[in-house]
């Protein structure tokens, strides 16, 4: 079956990531006809994570006059470029980002979560490359990571669960809201204003 290349846009946390979709019966591309075998080979190399191989084949085709004018070659090459940009996070870089929320996280934790499918990643030329907006998806889909992040936040200074003094709230009283604070401030301002002196009729001077 003859296959042709188009591009498919999917989203991860509201961010568009370009990926490839091979399908039958798509509209023909403008410009010179593409070499079907070359496109199929490049697409297969991309799916296998062999981006350098796919890029080299497409770059060779694009170096010819007909290839440079072929829209399908241009689209295929652009897809590879954008995937590299969107999945540019290394393991060490991701580890540094996650440690801001979970100080005791390890590389083994990330590998385990990747195996569970809760970290968006791609294999690119033998390297695991993570989606550059991670760990956003990790905290969305991994209950363990979310719980460990919350536990660390509760341990931070100022998050001991004890009540704090707020204007308008009696000392040691839990709860209270912004309305009590505003009433207290209004009363304080009224107390600072001079009261008008009213003299009744018949009052001695």
N, C-alpha and C positions, 0 to 999 in steps of 0.2 A: 504494500500500500504506500502510495506516495505521501510524504509528510511535508508540511511547510511550517515555517516559523512565524509566530506572532508573539506578542507579549501580554502577560497576565499580571494584573496588579492585585495584590492581596495586602492586608493590613495587620500589623502587630502593634496593639496599643495606640491606634490612631495614626501610625506612621506608615506611609506607603513604601513598600519594598517591591522592586521589580523582579519577577522570576520568569521562567520560560514555560510556555505551553505548546506542545506539539499536537496538532490536530489535523484531521483530514478535511478537505473541501473548503479551505479558507479562500478569501478573495485573492486573486493573483497580485503580486507586487508590481509596482511600476518600475520602468527601467529594464536593463538587460536581464535575461532569465538567470536564476541562480542555479548552481550545481546542486541538485538534490542530494547526491551522495555526500558532498562536502558538508551541507547543512546538517544532515542526519548524523554524520560522524562527529561534528562539533557539538551537537546537542547531547549525544551519548557521552562524550568526554566530559561535558559540564555536569551531567547527572552523576557521573562516577567521581566527581570532584577533581578531575584533571583539567583545571582551568588553563594552565599554561599551554597544554596541548591544543585545546580548543582555540585559544587566542592566537597561537602561532599559525594554525591552519587558516583562520579568518583573515589575519593580517597579510598572509601571503596572497590570498584571493583579492583583498582590497588594494594590494599594490599594483594590480593590473588595471588598465583603463576600464574594461567592462566591469570588473569587480568593484572598482571605486564608485561606479554609478548604480550598483545593485542595492536596492533598499533593504532586501532581506539580509544581506551580509552586514550592513550597517546596524540594523536592529539587533542581530545576534551578537555583534561585538559590543554594543551599548549595554545589552543585558548583562554580559559578563562584567563589564566595568562597574555597573551599579551594584551588582551583588557583592563585589569586592568592597565597595564603599560601605554598604549597609552591614556587612558582616566583617568588621575590621577589628573587633575587640579580641585581644589575646587572653589566655588564661590568667597571666600575671596581672594584666590591667583589670580584668573582671574581679579578680580576688581583692585587689586594692579597693575597688568600688564597694564590694559587698562588706568588707571589713569596717567600713564607716558605720554600718548598721549592725553587723554581727562580728565583733572583734575576734572571736575565737573560731571563725570559720576557717576551714582548711581547703587545700586543693582537692583533697579526697572527697570532701563534701560536694564541691562543684562537679566533680566527675560523676558522683553518685546521682546528683540531681539531673545532670545531663542525660544519664542513662535512663532516668525516669521520664524524660521528655518534657521537663518543666523549664528548661533553658533553651531558647532558640539559638541554633547554631548551624553551621555548614562545614563540611569537609572541603577544604580548598588546598589542592596540591599537597596532600598529606598532613595538613595542619588543621586542628579544630579551631574554627573562627566563630566567635560569638556575635550575636546581633548587638549593634552598638548602643541600643537603648536598654540593654539589660543592666541591672537586675529587675527592671520593671515587671517583666513577665514572670520572673521567679517569685516575686512577692504576690503576684496575682494567682498563680496556679499551685504553688507549693505551700502546703499548710505548715510543714516543719519550719521552713525558712521564715514564714510570716510570724510564727509563734516565737522563734528565737529573736527576731528583730523586736517584737513587742516586749519580750522579757528584758532585753538590754535597755530599752527605753525606760522601763519602770525602775531600773537600777540607777539611772542617772541622777546626779544631785538635783534636788528640787522636785523629784518625782517619788517621794517617800509615802505619798498618800495622806500626809497630815494636813490638817486645815491651815490656811493662811489667813492673816488678818486682812480684812477689807474694810474700807470706810463704810459706815452705815450698818456693819454687822457686829453684834456684841462679841467681845473677845472669847474665843473658844467655841463659838457657835458654828456648826457646819452648815453648808448650804448658803442661802442668800442669792440674790440676783442683782442685775444692774438697776432695777427700779429702786431698791432700798438705798443703793449708793447715790442715785440721783436725788432722792428725797432728802437724804442727809446733806448733800451739797446745797440744795435749794434752801433748806432751813438755816444752814450756816451763813449763806449770803443774806438772808432776811434778817438774821440776828445782828449783822454788821451795819444795817441801814438805820439811821436815826428815826425814831418814832415821831410822827407828827404830834404836836402839842395842841390839844383841843380844850378851850376854856368855855365852860357852860355859862349861860346868862345868869347874872346875879351873884357870880363868884367874886369874892373880894379881891381887889388887885393885889 
